[in-house]
Each structure stands twice: as structure tokens, then as C-alpha cells.
Amino acid sequence: MTNETLFNNLLHQARSMPCTGSRLRSNPGFVKYHDNKPLIIVSLSENGYLLHLDKKDVTYLGWFYGDPTCALIDQDGKWAIMAGDHLITIWNNSILTEIEFCGTFDMRQTGTDIVHILIDPWYDNSAVWQLNITNMEFEIIKPFTDYQNKEYTDEVIW
């Protein structure tokens, strides 16, 4: 499959669904996580992709066992990040960086180049970490024990 064909196939699927960050029954192998004008971040059958709408190009973000758990695109479209159970992949100015990191459940942008990462709330070592995209430094912000010993939910308030 050519890069152009892959781009067109992924874009067609992405345009037909909302950003849910989870599988839909109508297309269980495809997930659209986030989009903005220049970029869309999706996964298809455990593989992550970043679609560059202006160039009509695709960046392969890697293979995520059991599918990525979350992804986001910088508010200005300068970088994107996708995470799974054992891996975080960052696309920043066309450079891909992979970091082994276990248990990512969710993330959100909290500053220009700052991402907060929530480790699975049911893990014994659940916590909120901060990642600086500019220098790739991690630091723990706080433990997160609010959901330990509670029933699973997709809607975690953190």
C-alpha cells in the first residue's frame, strides 16, 4: 500500500467519526483520538498514525500492544503524542521519540510543551507525571489513589 493510499484510507475513516479516544461499534479496529486543522491522530488495529492534512502524508507512530490508550496533539500543531500500556511516542518537529513507560491511562496538555500523564488509576503506583516535550524530562507530580480498590470506569476525574 502506498503512503498516499494509506493517507486517503485513514482520512476517510477519520472524517466519518468523532474524536472519541475509544473504539466505536461501527468500526471497532479504528480509533480517532484528537484533531486540529493540520493534524489528526488515529490508530488502526494497534498501530498509531499521525495524518498531516496540509502535506497529505502519514507518520507511523508505532505498534501499541492492545491499542493505544490515549493521544493528543499540541494546541498549535507543533507536536503530537500517543501512549499505550508500555510505550509513549512523541512526534516533535518531524522527529519521533519512543519512551518505554508503563500504564498510561490518560493525558492532557497543561502548558505550551507540558503534558500531564495519568498512570492507570487502579495500579498500586498510580500517579500523575509531567512530561516536558522540549527536553523529554519526566517528573512525578503527585500520587493518584482516588480509584484504587474501586470498580473500573472509563470516566476518571483527575
Stockholm file with secondary structure:
# STOCKHOLM 1.0

chainA/1-158         MTNETLFNNLLHQARSMPCTGSRLRSNPGFVKYHDNKPLIIVSLSENGYLLHLDKKDVTYLGWFYGDPTCALIDQDGKWAIMAGDHLITIWNNSILTEIEFCGTFDMRQTGTDIVHILIDPWYDNSAVWQLNITNMEFEIIKPFTDYQNKEYTDEVIW
#=GR chainA/1-158 SS CCHHHHHHHHHHHHHTSCCCSSCBTTBTTEEEEEECSSEEEEEETTEEEEEETTTTEEEEEEECTTCCSEEEECTTSSEEEEECSSEEEEEETTEEEEEECCCEEEEEEEETTEEEEEECTTSTTCEEEEEETTTTEEEEEEECCTTTTSCCCSCCCC
#=GC SS_cons         CCHHHHHHHHHHHHHTSCCCSSCBTTBTTEEEEEECSSEEEEEETTEEEEEETTTTEEEEEEECTTCCSEEEECTTSSEEEEECSSEEEEEETTEEEEEECCCEEEEEEEETTEEEEEECTTSTTCEEEEEETTTTEEEEEEECCTTTTSCCCSCCCC
//
